[in-house]
Amino acid sequence: MRVFQKAKSLFAFACMGILICACGDSGSSSTTDDPEKSEDPAKEIEVDNKVSGSTVIRDRIYNSSIGSYMNTVQFGIYIWLEDNSTESGYSGSSMCYDDDPENCYTYGRLYSPGAFKCPSGFSVPSQDDWSGTMRYLAKYSELDTIFGFSKGGYCFEAFGELACSDKDKAGYYLAGDSLVAVVKGRSVSFKSTSEGGFYQVRCVKYSYIVPTVDDLPACDSISQRTLNRFYVMSKKSDYRCIGTRWVDDFTNTCSHVEDGMYGVYHDSMYICKYNEWALADISDSKDKCTGANDHTTYLFNGVYYACEDSSWRELTSTEKKLGYCKPELYGTIDSTLYMKEDAYFGYDSLYNYFTCDSAGWRESVLSDVAGECDSSRMYDEFRFKEKSYVCRGDDWETFSSLERDIGICSPKKQGVIDSSDGYGYVCDSASWRYATKDDYLGGDCTPKRNGEIRAYGSDKYICRDSVWNKLSALEAELGLCDAKKRGVLDTTKSKSIYYCDTTGWRSANVADIGGECNASNKYKMVKLNGYTYYCYEGSWESTSSLEDKIGVCWDKNKGKIDSVTVKGKHYYCDANGWRELDTYEVKFGICTAALEGTTKSIDGAAYTCKNGKWTYVKAAEYLGECDSLAWGKVKTYDETEYVCKFTSWVTLTDFDKKNGVCSGKALGTTVVVDGVNYICTSSGWSKTTNPIESLGDCAYKDSTVYKTDANGIYYACHNYTWTKVSSIETVFGNCNYKNQGKEVLFNGVGYVCDSVALGKGWQKMTAIDSLRGYCSNKKLGDTITYKSNRYLCKTTSVGNRWTMVGYREYMGECTVAREGHKMFNGLNYDICSDEKWVAVFTESLTDKDGNKYRIQKINGVTWMVDNLSVATDSSNCVNGTTTCDNRGRLYGFSAAKTACPTGWTLPDTAAWGSMIRYVNALDTAYKRKVGGNIFWQPSEDIYGLALSYTGYEYFFLQNGQDPITKQGGNTDKDSAAVYWSSDGSYQDWGKISFITGGGTGQGQDARMTKTAVRCIKED
């Protein structure tokens, strides 16, 4: 907002206090129609008056019974009469203190209980009202000077005698028919009324409207009986006292409140009209528009009003933005900001200007802002509402389109030339006209101006022989080629070089720049029009692109090597000029006569300098002779592997790499590849179906020689014949103390002479023996895993064997030496602690009471490992105390169904059965070891699932008719563990002392009523 004349700053919201009072006028509202009303008001508005939020309100009411007004003081939830009652009651029911009328005037009359009637709507305050009032008096210090209770004492009449006491010491006020409130300053005490007693009376009533729920009085049995609904302005709803709480009644009726009662909360006034609480309108305001506050502003219920002609009028949107146009602002100019869409830049911020006069705010005209146009302001310029104006004559004129472009032609600009839309204009007298060539050239070409050059448009002219002559483009740029410039070189903006001679400007040649190409200029280089030239052998030569990069190949560069870095090429300057070097010349150097016959290597290959060129050396030449000394040797040349077989070097095959080289050294050797026999011959490896061929000749008759074929099969040479051996003892002897612990390979199978099974023969080794080593005495007690199974080296009936065992046997014993050792038991982990395996749980759950439970996933279902301990109705601790131990609580079935934490539930019978079967099947050997029951009193608890005693409660009909619940801390609490299933059945371990179903005594209609609870996680 911009202000052009001094104006009162605008607007500030207020009214944060609370006002509650009653007023007599409850008429309907009326507002002035305003087409701009829908616009948002300004955020900050200054007003002359607003709704008061005072915590203490002084008012008055008309008492029709006495025909006069009575003053009231309102605070908190109360409206008190300001003065004590002075009306006379019926005969003998009231008196003045000491029968002195002056005391009635000062302290009010004294009344016997029940003898006084308060004005309509008011009543005698109760004991709670007196106590509540004293709290408000202590809270609001502003009441100290405007409200109080006089100390009028009391009187007592008995046997015709009158006695009065405590005047100016205490006030004795009726607090109902049987109590008296003894008031001393800001404190109150209570005593019973006395027969024949006379006391002061002050009347009170409730406003029944409060700002927030926190402002409601206490809700108790007395409030519930005596107080009506209160309207809470912040909730826009009635609240009713029920029990000990104020409850939203979801109504807004006020039939119990006098019409016109109102309150203010956060700048909004609520009033009781037509038996309903509603937002008040301007007609309900106690601040009336009169001549005394004419042309003032008023904020009421968030709406801004102006007082004009004794009535309130709502401000227009313009007034809300600029402020109310009152007489002291006449002549003020102000503005409002608005946004205008722009085709190129989105939106522009623009202003609307307004002038305040007797008609209010009106849109400003130019003379309001710029002032009057007269001779003193001739040619003054002013911009208003996106238009430019100039003062000419006696009026403000709008700029012409030409003036908007090049400005105003005023006497100060006389002779100035400017252009617009490609046309030239000259300021002549007081207006613009088209400019001529003479205007640009400055007049005629006179002898004094001879040689002067002037621009006209894009051309240049020279004054020569009394005529303006147009210069050529070259002359315009370089100047005239006259005697002064003869022999001069000059360069144009386009970098072209020209030479001035007798013919004028001409393109320069190399000789113009470098001079004659002679002996003195030999090797000289010059640049001309982007090209390079050099003087050599009497003429100027242009360089090639290669020469531009690495220089010219001439006499002084002969034998020089240079390179082009862009593509990594290398060049050599010889008698024929530059030539490109090949890869080997770059690596080894130029193959000159001095290097003839020299051999050099690169990347595993060799090259020889021969006849001026590097020549590749073949493999056979490089590797040397292949003879018996080189048989089987492998050499690498030029990244290829070669092997000497018989008479030549050949490429090494994959077969030779994997199975050995078939050379002169290996003739007759056999190998087995993928079950096929191969034999080395002079032709290389050849397939053979007769493995005996590899054994050679059998040249023995009487002695025995043993050999194995390629498959490890033993053959015996005897009587000139090879015979397959079928008995291991034939080759290695018997399994006795000489061979104990010995491991051998016979006919492709491993055998061992077991030291603990001597005399039982050679034992065939298992796959585990082959992979992990034989289970010898030294390995007894060792463990290994093989194909996800667990094995223990142990002594069996047939000797030492790797034996498949369960998880528990695989874990071994927890000894001092293994303290802290961790082992998997098939379900979770155990840690060795104090010579005992203890289950480890890595996850836990905390319930709403802060109880923490260990949890374990079993066969895909997550279980609580601890008993539930969350407190609910129909539950009690297993241990019979109010503080539960780790055995948790017992629950009735209804409570158990909802007791599990969110996301958890009771397991059904199938879940219990599946879990029990799964755990029992994890390690059957362990189950037998612990006594057959993993869950109930096992001798060892590696899973951490052993159950503690829980006991239970059950119901039965004693003598067939008396219902009895057996409890006393719970039944069998030291001999049984019982848990609910989700269908109401139960899982039990240990001893149950009753039988459900029929029967008599404790068996008749007996059924379980409370058990412990384990929860499972929901899917």
BAKOL-694026 format. One record per residue (C-alpha): residue in one letter; y, x, z. Coordinates in steps of 0.05 Angstrom, whole numbers, padded with zeros to 5 digits, always signed. Example, Ala and Ser with C-alpha at 12.3 -4.5 7.8 and 13.67 -1.06 7.14 Angstrom:
2
A-00090+00246+00156S-00021+00273+00143
//
This chain:
1019
M+00000+00000+00000R+00069+00027-00018V+00134+00002+00013F+00201+00011-00022Q+00246-00014+00033K+00241-00010+00108A+00192-00063+00131K+00155-00079+00195S+00086-00046+00195L+00030-00094+00187F-00023-00124+00227A-00074-00106+00282F-00134-00148+00303A-00140-00163+00377C-00166-00213+00428M-00228-00180+00458G-00222-00216+00526I-00254-00281+00549L-00216-00346+00558I-00245-00410+00588C-00202-00471+00602A-00194-00545+00590C-00141-00578+00547G-00126-00650+00534D-00116-00649+00458S-00180-00651+00417G-00153-00675+00350S-00178-00653+00282S-00150-00593+00244S-00110-00591+00180T-00092-00531+00137T-00047-00520+00077D-00083-00514+00011D-00077-00444-00018P-00109-00424-00085E-00113-00352-00061K-00149-00368+00004S-00216-00344-00022E-00192-00272-00025D-00211-00226+00033P-00154-00216+00084A-00126-00148+00100K-00163-00108+00152E-00103-00096+00196I-00052-00150+00211E+00003-00151+00263V+00015-00218+00295D+00067-00244+00344N+00016-00282+00386K-00059-00292+00394V-00109-00328+00437S-00107-00299+00508G-00170-00270+00537S-00147-00267+00610T-00202-00271+00663V-00158-00315+00707I-00126-00378+00679R-00075-00422+00715D-00069-00494+00691R-00058-00564+00718I-00093-00632+00716Y-00066-00702+00725N-00094-00738+00786S-00088-00812+00770S-00106-00832+00841I-00041-00801+00868G-00002-00805+00803S+00017-00731+00799Y-00005-00664+00771M-00047-00614+00811N-00049-00539+00797T-00116-00506+00780V-00140-00434+00779Q-00200-00416+00735F-00244-00353+00739G-00317-00339+00728I-00356-00404+00723Y-00308-00442+00769I-00244-00483+00764W-00212-00490+00833L-00155-00533+00856E-00100-00486+00876D-00082-00524+00940N-00119-00557+00997S-00126-00632+00997T-00068-00671+01030E-00088-00743+01015S-00097-00789+01074G-00166-00817+01082Y-00185-00882+01113S-00162-00893+01184G-00188-00841+01232S-00222-00799+01178S-00167-00745+01172M-00111-00714+01212C-00060-00657+01214Y-00073-00597+01258D-00047-00613+01328D-00024-00680+01296D+00036-00641+01270P+00055-00665+01199E+00086-00597+01186N+00016-00567+01190C-00009-00616+01137Y+00046-00592+01091T+00028-00519+01103Y-00048-00520+01109G-00069-00588+01081R-00103-00644+01119L-00166-00638+01160Y-00223-00686+01144S-00286-00709+01178P-00350-00694+01138G-00360-00744+01081A-00292-00775+01089F-00258-00743+01028K-00267-00756+00954C-00246-00701+00904P-00209-00718+00839S-00251-00740+00780G-00296-00683+00756F-00286-00641+00819S-00330-00639+00882V-00335-00606+00950P-00362-00535+00938S-00433-00518+00962Q-00453-00458+01003D-00473-00422+00938D-00405-00439+00907W-00369-00408+00966S-00412-00345+00963G-00404-00339+00887T-00328-00349+00893M-00322-00293+00943R-00358-00246+00895Y-00308-00264+00840L-00249-00253+00888A-00275-00183+00902K-00285-00171+00827Y-00217-00195+00800S-00159-00161+00836E-00108-00203+00798L-00129-00262+00843D-00101-00227+00904T-00030-00252+00892I-00043-00320+00859F-00103-00350+00895G-00129-00354+00965F-00151-00400+01022S-00104-00416+01078K-00127-00406+01150G-00115-00476+01176G-00166-00475+01233Y-00203-00539+01254C-00198-00596+01304F-00248-00630+01349E-00242-00700+01379A-00285-00722+01438F-00276-00775+01492G-00208-00792+01464E-00184-00720+01471L-00163-00676+01412A-00172-00601+01412C-00151-00556+01354S-00166-00481+01346D-00163-00418+01302K-00101-00435+01261D-00077-00372+01224K-00143-00339+01244A-00193-00372+01197G-00200-00428+01148Y-00254-00479+01162Y-00274-00513+01097L-00327-00566+01084A-00386-00538+01045G-00424-00604+01038D-00437-00657+01091S-00470-00611+01141L-00440-00541+01131V-00373-00509+01142A-00350-00446+01106V-00311-00402+01153V-00263-00362+01109K-00227-00300+01132G-00192-00266+01075R-00245-00248+01023S-00305-00259+01067V-00342-00323+01085S-00394-00344+01136F-00426-00412+01149K-00438-00457+01208S-00460-00528+01218T-00410-00585+01223S-00399-00616+01291E-00395-00690+01307G-00322-00706+01316G-00301-00644+01277F-00244-00644+01225Y-00241-00590+01170Q-00201-00567+01110V-00222-00588+01039R-00213-00550+00973C-00245-00581+00910V-00280-00544+00853K-00317-00558+00787Y-00357-00517+00736S-00332-00498+00667Y-00404-00498+00639I-00386-00447+00585V-00397-00372+00591P-00391-00313+00543T-00461-00283+00548V-00528-00295+00582D-00510-00241+00633D-00452-00285+00657L-00497-00343+00677P-00504-00355+00752A-00569-00342+00789C-00625-00390+00771D-00664-00415+00831S-00690-00480+00859I-00620-00501+00882S-00589-00484+00814Q-00644-00521+00778R-00629-00582+00820T-00553-00579+00821L-00529-00544+00757N-00527-00574+00687R-00534-00537+00621F-00487-00479+00607Y-00463-00463+00536V-00470-00388+00520M-00419-00371+00467S-00453-00307+00443K-00517-00347+00429K-00481-00411+00405S-00531-00451+00446D-00541-00487+00512Y-00583-00454+00567R-00621-00492+00621C-00644-00466+00689I-00721-00473+00692G-00759-00441+00749T-00724-00374+00759R-00699-00363+00688W-00645-00390+00642V-00681-00415+00579D-00650-00429+00511D-00646-00505+00504F-00631-00501+00429T-00577-00553+00436N-00501-00552+00437T-00487-00618+00474C-00431-00622+00525S-00435-00694+00548H-00435-00669+00620V-00368-00634+00609E-00300-00665+00602D-00273-00668+00531G-00228-00608+00515M-00263-00556+00559Y-00262-00490+00519G-00273-00415+00522V-00256-00354+00480Y-00306-00299+00462H-00293-00242+00413D-00231-00276+00382S-00268-00342+00374M-00251-00405+00413Y-00306-00456+00428I-00288-00526+00452C-00324-00588+00476K-00307-00644+00426Y-00343-00709+00414N-00398-00689+00464E-00414-00624+00426W-00393-00552+00433A-00360-00530+00368L-00314-00476+00340A-00243-00498+00354D-00190-00508+00300I-00115-00495+00303S-00100-00565+00330D-00140-00548+00392S-00096-00488+00410K-00050-00494+00470D+00001-00451+00434K+00042-00503+00397C+00089-00490+00338T+00161-00509+00361G+00231-00489+00343A+00228-00436+00397N+00174-00397+00360D+00193-00415+00288H+00176-00360+00237T+00126-00326+00283T+00053-00310+00268Y-00009-00329+00307L-00082-00306+00304F-00131-00362+00321N-00207-00359+00311G-00200-00303+00260V-00149-00342+00218Y-00076-00322+00211Y-00022-00375+00216A+00054-00379+00210C+00097-00428+00249E+00143-00465+00201D+00179-00531+00212S+00141-00545+00278S+00072-00538+00247W+00022-00482+00237R+00009-00460+00165E-00048-00413+00145L-00023-00349+00113T-00036-00339+00039S-00077-00280+00014T-00014-00243-00006E+00016-00253+00064K-00049-00227+00094K-00041-00164+00053L+00034-00153+00060G+00051-00189+00124Y+00089-00253+00137C+00155-00258+00098K+00204-00273+00154P+00281-00272+00150E+00287-00201+00177L+00244-00178+00117Y+00286-00212+00062G+00299-00161+00007T+00238-00119+00024I+00193-00097-00033D+00120-00083-00021S+00058-00074-00064T-00016-00088-00067L-00069-00046-00100Y-00118-00073-00152M-00167-00042-00201K-00163-00049-00277E-00219-00033-00324D-00205+00024-00373A-00243+00031-00438Y-00248+00107-00430F-00243+00124-00357G-00277+00066-00321Y-00225+00036-00273D-00152+00052-00258S-00117+00041-00191L-00055-00002-00204Y-00003-00038-00161N+00027-00108-00160Y+00098-00109-00131F+00126-00166-00089T+00196-00182-00063C+00209-00221+00002D+00264-00273-00001S+00277-00343+00026A+00221-00371-00017G+00170-00322+00011W+00136-00267-00027R+00147-00271-00102E+00126-00223-00156S+00180-00170-00165V+00221-00165-00229L+00249-00100-00258S+00319-00107-00229D+00288-00115-00159V+00258-00046-00165A+00302-00006-00213G+00369-00036-00197E+00422-00060-00247C+00435-00025-00314D+00509-00006-00324S+00549+00049-00356S+00538+00096-00298R+00462+00095-00311M+00463+00101-00387Y+00398+00131-00413D+00366+00129-00344E+00291+00118-00350F+00246+00076-00305R+00171+00059-00306F+00149-00008-00280K+00083-00045-00287E+00055+00005-00336K+00115+00000-00381S+00173+00048-00391Y+00246+00024-00394V+00313+00057-00412C+00382+00035-00393R+00423+00025-00457G+00486-00016-00460D+00482-00064-00402D+00407-00079-00403W+00340-00047-00390E+00304-00039-00456T+00230-00027-00466F+00211+00039-00499S+00193+00034-00573S+00126+00060-00595L+00160+00124-00621E+00198+00133-00556R+00133+00124-00516D+00106+00183-00557I+00164+00233-00561G+00214+00207-00510I+00285+00179-00512C+00337+00207-00561S+00398+00219-00517P+00461+00261-00528K+00427+00318-00490K+00373+00321-00543Q+00420+00322-00603G+00387+00362-00661V+00319+00367-00627I+00260+00360-00675D+00194+00329-00652S+00133+00299-00686S+00090+00237-00680D+00030+00215-00720G+00040+00273-00769Y+00114+00257-00783G+00174+00297-00761Y+00234+00265-00728V+00303+00293-00710C+00348+00266-00656D+00412+00248-00693S+00470+00217-00655A+00431+00171-00608S+00370+00153-00648W+00310+00185-00680R+00306+00192-00757Y+00255+00224-00804A+00266+00299-00808T+00278+00332-00877K+00260+00402-00901D+00332+00424-00890D+00328+00400-00818Y+00268+00446-00807L+00299+00505-00846G+00365+00501-00810G+00409+00485-00869D+00426+00519-00936C+00404+00590-00957T+00469+00629-00955P+00481+00704-00967K+00485+00715-00892R+00414+00687-00884N+00384+00727-00941G+00313+00751-00920E+00309+00701-00863I+00241+00668-00857R+00233+00598-00829A+00172+00552-00819Y+00166+00483-00850G+00103+00446-00834S+00045+00494-00846D+00085+00535-00896K+00137+00590-00890Y+00200+00598-00932I+00245+00658-00945C+00319+00656-00961R+00325+00697-01025D+00381+00695-01077S+00411+00632-01045V+00345+00594-01053W+00291+00579-01002N+00227+00605-01034K+00158+00587-01008L+00117+00648-00987S+00045+00656-01009A-00007+00649-00953L-00017+00724-00952E+00058+00739-00950A+00066+00686-00896E+00015+00723-00853L+00029+00797-00869G+00102+00794-00891L+00134+00815-00957C+00104+00875-00993D+00170+00911-01008A+00192+00983-01012K+00191+00989-00936K+00117+00971-00933R+00094+01011-00994G+00028+01048-00976V+00017+01006-00913L-00051+00978-00893D-00052+00912-00856T-00105+00864-00831T-00106+00788-00834K-00130+00742-00779S-00196+00736-00816K-00203+00813-00809S-00193+00826-00884I-00155+00891-00899Y-00100+00894-00951Y-00060+00951-00982C+00013+00946-01004D+00028+00981-01071T+00075+00970-01130T+00035+00909-01151G+00041+00876-01083W-00013+00863-01031R-00084+00877-01057S-00152+00884-01024A-00161+00953-00995N-00218+00998-01021V-00256+01054-00986A-00212+01109-01015D-00150+01073-00988I-00179+01081-00918G-00221+01144-00920G-00187+01183-00975E-00222+01220-01032C-00296+01237-01021N-00296+01313-01026A-00323+01372-00987S-00273+01363-00932N-00294+01290-00921K-00369+01302-00927Y-00407+01261-00875K-00343+01221-00860M-00356+01147-00845V-00308+01089-00850K-00312+01013-00840L-00285+00963-00889N-00291+00887-00888G-00353+00889-00843Y-00388+00944-00882T-00398+01018-00866Y-00389+01072-00918Y-00404+01147-00916C-00381+01205-00960Y-00440+01244-00989E-00446+01287-01051G-00379+01266-01079S-00383+01191-01072W-00375+01136-01020E-00441+01102-01006S-00454+01038-00967T-00503+01043-00909S-00567+01002-00905S-00582+00957-00845L-00631+01010-00820E-00578+01064-00826D-00529+01020-00788K-00578+01022-00730I-00604+01093-00729G-00556+01132-00772V-00558+01163-00842C-00616+01208-00863W-00580+01267-00891D-00586+01343-00888K-00566+01351-00816N-00617+01298-00794K-00678+01325-00832G-00740+01325-00786K-00707+01278-00737I-00747+01220-00707D-00709+01156-00687S-00729+01085-00670V-00706+01013-00677T-00711+00983-00608V-00709+00911-00630K-00779+00912-00661G-00803+00978-00630K-00809+01013-00698H-00802+01089-00705Y-00775+01126-00766Y-00777+01199-00791C-00723+01231-00833D-00756+01272-00889A-00736+01294-00959N-00743+01223-00985G-00702+01190-00929W-00725+01149-00870R-00798+01128-00869E-00834+01087-00816L-00885+01123-00772D-00955+01095-00762T-00985+01082-00693Y-01020+01150-00689E-00959+01189-00710V-00922+01154-00654K-00977+01171-00604F-00996+01242-00627G-00935+01266-00664I-00926+01283-00739C-00990+01312-00770T-00960+01378-00794A-00994+01440-00822A-00991+01471-00753L-01035+01414-00725E-01086+01414-00783G-01157+01403-00754T-01131+01383-00684T-01168+01324-00652K-01135+01277-00603S-01161+01214-00567I-01131+01147-00551D-01163+01085-00520G-01232+01119-00523A-01228+01136-00598A-01215+01204-00630Y-01170+01222-00689T-01165+01288-00728C-01103+01315-00763K-01125+01325-00836N-01081+01335-00897G-01018+01310-00863K-01050+01247-00835W-01087+01228-00771T-01159+01207-00791Y-01208+01166-00749V-01271+01204-00724K-01337+01165-00732A-01383+01154-00672A-01441+01195-00699E-01395+01254-00710Y-01363+01247-00641L-01427+01235-00598G-01466+01296-00621E-01540+01306-00638C-01593+01255-00613D-01655+01296-00595S-01708+01295-00539L-01657+01323-00491A-01611+01264-00502W-01665+01209-00503G-01642+01150-00460K-01572+01177-00448V-01515+01126-00454K-01445+01145-00478T-01383+01103-00492Y-01340+01113-00553D-01282+01070-00577E-01299+01017-00524T-01371+01012-00548E-01434+01035-00511Y-01484+01077-00551V-01554+01102-00531C-01597+01158-00558K-01665+01128-00573F-01707+01171-00619T-01667+01207-00673S-01599+01171-00673W-01545+01140-00631V-01549+01064-00634T-01508+01008-00600L-01535+00992-00531T-01565+00921-00528D-01563+00873-00469F-01640+00877-00465D-01637+00952-00456K-01582+00945-00403K-01623+00895-00361N-01694+00923-00371G-01685+00997-00385V-01677+01036-00450C-01736+01041-00497S-01730+01113-00521G-01777+01171-00534K-01781+01180-00459A-01806+01108-00446L-01860+01101-00499G-01916+01056-00473T-01876+01029-00415T-01882+00953-00403V-01836+00902-00372V-01840+00828-00359V-01780+00785-00378D-01781+00710-00366G-01857+00713-00360V-01866+00751-00426N-01894+00822-00429Y-01858+00874-00471I-01881+00945-00488C-01838+01004-00512T-01859+01028-00581S-01827+01074-00633S-01797+01010-00662G-01766+00990-00595W-01786+00935-00546S-01843+00892-00573K-01877+00831-00543T-01950+00840-00520T-02002+00792-00492N-02047+00846-00461P-02016+00875-00397I-02073+00927-00393E-02044+00963-00452S-01989+00988-00405L-02040+01021-00359G-02059+01074-00407D-02130+01102-00417C-02182+01096-00361A-02212+01166-00361Y-02252+01162-00296K-02327+01147-00286D-02345+01162-00214S-02277+01161-00178T-02231+01101-00171V-02158+01100-00190Y-02112+01040-00178K-02052+01019-00221T-02008+00957-00227D-01985+00924-00290A-01915+00898-00302N-01930+00836-00260G-01952+00877-00200I-02027+00860-00209Y-02074+00914-00184Y-02127+00943-00231A-02182+00993-00214C-02203+01047-00263H-02278+01059-00253N-02334+01075-00302Y-02280+01083-00357T-02259+01010-00349W-02198+00975-00319T-02219+00919-00273K-02173+00870-00236V-02176+00878-00159S-02183+00812-00121S-02190+00837-00048I-02130+00865-00011E-02176+00905+00035T-02202+00943-00028V-02133+00974-00037F-02103+00976+00033G-02163+00973+00081N-02175+00925+00138C-02120+00896+00184N-02132+00938+00246Y-02093+00981+00295K-02081+01033+00241N-02045+00982+00197Q-02013+00938+00251G-01943+00915+00232K-01951+00942+00161E-01923+00900+00104V-01951+00909+00033L-01945+00876-00036F-02012+00858-00067N-02018+00823-00135G-01946+00800-00131V-01953+00770-00060G-01929+00799+00006Y-01977+00809+00063V-01970+00834+00135C-02019+00860+00186D-01997+00818+00247S-02002+00861+00310V-02019+00799+00353A-02074+00775+00305L-02112+00840+00291G-02181+00826+00264K-02158+00761+00232G-02142+00795+00166W-02079+00806+00127Q-02031+00747+00135K-01995+00722+00073M-01919+00726+00084T-01878+00662+00077A-01814+00653+00038I-01775+00661+00103D-01812+00726+00118S-01791+00751+00050L-01718+00731+00059R-01706+00745+00133G-01760+00794+00151Y-01828+00786+00184C-01831+00752+00253S-01853+00814+00291N-01857+00824+00367K-01787+00854+00364K-01759+00790+00334L-01791+00741+00383G-01738+00692+00405D-01693+00705+00344T-01668+00644+00306I-01650+00633+00233T-01631+00575+00188Y-01665+00564+00121K-01651+00506+00073S-01612+00469+00129N-01672+00474+00177R-01675+00514+00242Y-01730+00566+00254L-01750+00605+00317C-01792+00668+00317K-01848+00651+00366T-01921+00665+00381T-01969+00611+00356S-02045+00603+00356V-02049+00641+00290G-02000+00697+00309N-01925+00707+00305R-01892+00657+00260W-01823+00631+00241T-01831+00560+00266M-01786+00500+00250V-01757+00474+00316G-01709+00419+00340Y-01636+00430+00358R-01649+00439+00432E-01703+00492+00425Y-01660+00527+00373M-01602+00530+00423G-01644+00570+00472E-01628+00577+00546C-01558+00583+00576T-01558+00649+00613V-01504+00690+00646A-01504+00735+00585R-01489+00676+00539E-01431+00648+00582G-01380+00615+00535H-01428+00613+00476K-01421+00550+00433M-01480+00516+00397F-01488+00453+00354N-01537+00402+00383G-01543+00356+00323L-01490+00307+00347N-01434+00350+00376Y-01426+00419+00406D-01447+00447+00474I-01416+00506+00509C-01454+00551+00558S-01421+00545+00626D-01450+00566+00694E-01520+00573+00663K-01518+00501+00638W-01505+00471+00568V-01445+00424+00573A-01425+00376+00516V-01356+00387+00485F-01314+00328+00461T-01255+00344+00414E-01225+00275+00408S-01199+00225+00459L-01164+00157+00465T-01111+00134+00516D-01104+00060+00534K-01041+00021+00554D-01052+00038+00628G-01055+00113+00613N-01131+00118+00622K-01161+00172+00577Y-01230+00164+00544R-01273+00214+00507I-01296+00189+00439Q-01354+00210+00393K-01374+00189+00322I-01448+00170+00322N-01482+00152+00256G-01415+00134+00225V-01390+00092+00284T-01339+00118+00334W-01358+00103+00407M-01324+00109+00474V-01364+00158+00516D-01331+00133+00580N-01331+00064+00612L-01269+00021+00600S-01219+00022+00659V-01160-00020+00634A-01138-00071+00686T-01144-00145+00666D-01154-00212+00700S-01227-00223+00718S-01242-00149+00726N-01254-00103+00785C-01271-00030+00797V-01345-00009+00796N-01335+00030+00861G-01309-00032+00897T-01239-00003+00910T-01171-00015+00879T-01172+00055+00848C-01227+00061+00795D-01266+00126+00787N-01298+00150+00722R-01348+00092+00725G-01292+00044+00703R-01289-00031+00716L-01333-00092+00711Y-01308-00149+00665G-01323-00222+00656F-01345-00235+00584S-01280-00272+00565A-01238-00214+00591A-01284-00162+00559K-01275-00193+00489T-01200-00176+00491A-01199-00115+00537C-01212-00061+00486P-01151-00023+00460T-01119-00044+00394G-01165-00024+00337W-01227-00024+00382T-01278-00079+00397L-01342-00095+00435P-01405-00069+00399D-01455-00122+00377T-01530-00118+00391A-01543-00086+00323A-01492-00031+00337W-01524-00016+00405G-01593-00012+00374S-01572+00030+00315M-01536+00080+00361I-01595+00086+00409R-01646+00096+00353Y-01603+00148+00318V-01593+00190+00381N-01667+00185+00401A-01687+00209+00331L-01641+00270+00331D-01690+00314+00368T-01757+00282+00389A-01778+00346+00424Y-01716+00345+00467K-01727+00271+00483R-01796+00288+00509K-01768+00347+00548V-01717+00305+00586G-01767+00251+00607G-01766+00204+00548N-01697+00171+00559I-01635+00208+00535F-01587+00157+00563W-01616+00143+00633Q-01625+00198+00684P-01647+00253+00635S-01664+00321+00665E-01612+00351+00618D-01554+00319+00582I-01535+00362+00521Y-01501+00304+00484G-01458+00282+00543L-01484+00210+00534A-01521+00201+00600L-01499+00136+00634S-01475+00130+00706Y-01492+00071+00752T-01446+00012+00740G-01480-00047+00774Y-01462-00118+00753E-01446-00188+00779Y-01489-00249+00766F-01489-00323+00780F-01546-00368+00805L-01558-00435+00838Q-01579-00425+00910N-01631-00477+00931G-01625-00504+00861Q-01556-00533+00873D-01505-00487+00906P-01470-00441+00856I-01469-00369+00882T-01438-00307+00851K-01474-00245+00875Q-01425-00188+00884G-01405-00151+00949G-01378-00093+00910N-01428-00112+00854T-01503-00116+00851D-01549-00056+00841K-01488-00011+00834D-01531+00050+00850S-01592+00031+00808A-01571+00001+00742A-01521+00008+00684V-01504-00055+00645Y-01458-00066+00585W-01434-00127+00547S-01451-00139+00473S-01403-00179+00430D-01449-00240+00429G-01450-00246+00505S-01518-00212+00513Y-01521-00145+00549Q-01554-00077+00546D-01583-00051+00611W-01614+00012+00639G-01647+00021+00706K-01668-00035+00753I-01642-00108+00747S-01657-00149+00810F-01657-00218+00779I-01690-00254+00722T-01648-00298+00677G-01672-00367+00657G-01710-00418+00700G-01742-00410+00768T-01719-00423+00838G-01675-00388+00888Q-01637-00331+00857G-01674-00341+00792Q-01652-00412+00780D-01601-00414+00723A-01586-00341+00737R-01540-00307+00687M-01498-00245+00681T-01424-00255+00695K-01394-00184+00698T-01415-00118+00668A-01384-00052+00646V-01354-00044+00576R-01360+00010+00522C-01316-00001+00459I-01327+00020+00387K-01273+00032+00335E-01263-00023+00284D-01276-00006+00210
//
